[in-house]
Amino acid sequence: MASPPKSKSPPAKKSAKVRPAGMPTRDQVMDFITTSDQPAGKREIARAFGLKGQEKIALKALLKDMADEGLLDVGPARAFHKLGGVPKVTALRIVDVEDTTLIATPERWEAEGQPAPRIRIVERGKRGALTIGDRILARTEEAGKGWLAHPMKKLGRAIEMLLGVVEVGDGGKLWLRPVDKRIRKDTPISDAGIAKKGDLVLAEPVGRPPRISARVTDILGDPFAPRSFSLIAIHKHGIPNVFPEATEEEALVAAAQPLHEDKREDLRHLPIIAIDPSDARDHDDAVWAAPDDDAANPGGYRAIVAIADVSYYVRPGSALDREARKRGNSVYFPDLVVPMLPHQLSSDMCSLRAGQDRAAMACHLVIDQAGKVISWRFTRAVIRVAAVLAYEDAQAAIDGETDHALLETALKPLWACWALLRQAREKRDPLGLDLPERRVVLDEWGKIVSVAVRERLDAHMLIEDYMIAANVAAAKALEAKKAPVMYRVHEPPSREKLVALKEYLATFDIDFALGQVIRPTTFNHLIKRTQESEEREQIMLQILRTQTQAYYAPQNMGHFGLALGSYAHFTSPIRRYADLLVHRALVGAYGLEMPRPKGGALPDKTSLSVEDYENMGRVGELISQHERRAMEAERDTIDRYVAAFLAARVGEIVQARITGVQNFGFFATVEGLGGDGLVPVSTLGAERFFFDEAGKALEGVESGDRYTVGQRLDLRLEEADPINGALRFALPDAPTGRRPPPGRQDRTRPGTHRGRPMNIRHIGGAKGKHRKK
């Protein structure tokens, strides 16, 4: 405990009561409270000043007077702190990130007329990855003109805002129907304000369990209007979608900077082309290839992978940089994109448009006749893309289905060089899971035209292999200079997941040795062994579930899936912050700094800053979290569009495939469309079913009927809910069911069976007629 400080100024306004001789002044009390390194309650203050008996009573009165006068406030455990300040130990909520520093605000703030302070989180060691939205208990201290917080422990998340649609139930009562399909219970609305039936709203929970209700705070509009499905995901996942004014202004200044063509390698004479999806909103990579005329490399090729020079425009420490780091990546929805950078850059000056001069970071590759990249170099260049082609158009030209002016000069050399890269890829034998990707096609009014699986073309694999080659070259080029690298890490599967895979494969009488060295080729051999098997697709899905999730980090752990020892992301700096850091590292390592910007409106440097370097680990954690957030938001939105597309087919029999099995039922997806829906075991009838956890199957005890992951079968579509993206199926001969009215408990939710808890392995079900084929 700190010793009692001496008064440095005359006492402030005195209490009307006579102050005992040993009593501290107001200033002394305030000094002690603000300098103490521990929470200071009445007992600690009395002990510090040696107060006893009547002096303690006088201290209590003094503290009450100071609180009444607006000098002090009382925090947790009756500890005092300066009004407008923060308790020494208090609960905080992380609300933002500035550069690499997490920012929190007090959960409780009652200083009228004063905004809650923005407190910087000081992280020492690993207390579990913290991110926006987390609650922590922390020790706080005032430092300079701000506050610092030292996390003590992570707290459970408080109840978040509710996002849902207003519905009318029995007796005209209003209910909030959640947009999150994992929440299977409606919430009564106690205060709807001016919201009406069908409105998409944000609401705050009020009351205490079990009497929780919702108070509407914001009306977001019609949930079925164009772009609403994406807006639901943006609000649900807390994705920043509005740029601060300062960032927009800085983007305009950055976009106006000259290219400095005289300082860049001029590649405008080469027929460099960009090959992208037909619905691409930005173009950050372009490619070129030609036979190598060096006699030392017979049969080899030279190639250039040109990437938008985003680091020239987005400089360390700028407002643009802070906002890009905060977002981590662009988020792509069927109807809109939430870009990492303002549109002045992301879809204009940093987008490699055909026929326009653009600043680029060029990766020059030399490839031998075996497909090995034998050398590389990086330059800052100016390019002029000869054409931007859709994958389908490039493929049609190379297949001779259409004519193209660049067929001989650009496309054929690219395909010839790729033939070499493909040889090297096949020798490396990366993980060969070719899983379908859904594509939602909308008309000009935002209505769904179709939902289909994207066709996988050679053109897709060609661009993928060029990008992989450039990414590897970037990582190795930085390693050669002992420069910092933001690696893309994909670790091998854990033993626990491999054991689960072994048990699963055993149900198909497939052996899987755990003692072997696990490589991607190990899984590829499994896939080849099931080439003609009906179970091939479900085995591939289980292999996918066995894999770990990739992430960003400055420590190199290799990329298991690609069978590469060093791998970084270099090719998409418009939409990924990790790539921007790699570009900056290359600029610094290879002396590619550009002249100071005109007028000094932007920071001087385009290379890694000291802060970039020192916080590389923390930045890797943050952008990995943001990547997962984006993936979840994109997947949720696709599910909503699929449900909206299928809503017209409710009651029809559809071809489906089982994607997951649990003790409460199985999940299935419509073939060729996607979207997961549940078939509850309670709808299967009277027969008892056994849940085979290892085999991921439900099996009828009497009939032996078996429902397992990957199995194809006909199902009746019972419900398609565009609001939360949920589907519900039933067997074709099962009784028709309806969604419970608003407010009624959903008895098919996981963890219950007909309203009762399920804690047994044998579960009631129907006498199935759909045996495993």
MOSUL-V363702 format. One record per helix or strand of 3 or more residues. SS is the DSSP state (@ for helix, = for strand). FROM is the first residue (numbers start at 1). TO is the last residue. If there is no record, write none. Layout:
BEGIN
((SS/FROM/TO) (SS/FROM/TO))
END
This chain:
BEGIN
((@/26/35) (@/42/49) (@/54/68) (=/72/74) (@/76/78) (=/80/82) (=/89/98) (=/101/106) (=/119/122) (=/135/143) (=/146/155) (=/162/168) (@/170/172) (=/174/178) (=/187/191) (=/199/206) (=/213/222) (@/228/237) (@/245/255) (@/261/263) (=/273/276) (=/285/291) (@/295/297) (=/301/308) (@/310/313) (@/319/327) (@/343/349) (=/357/367) (=/373/385) (=/387/390) (@/391/398) (@/407/428) (=/438/442) (=/448/453) (@/458/480) (=/487/490) (@/495/506) (@/520/529) (@/536/546) (=/551/553) (@/577/589) (@/598/600) (@/610/614) (@/616/649) (=/653/662) (=/665/670) (=/674/680) (@/681/683) (=/687/692) (=/697/700) (=/706/708) (=/712/721) (=/726/731) (=/762/765))
END
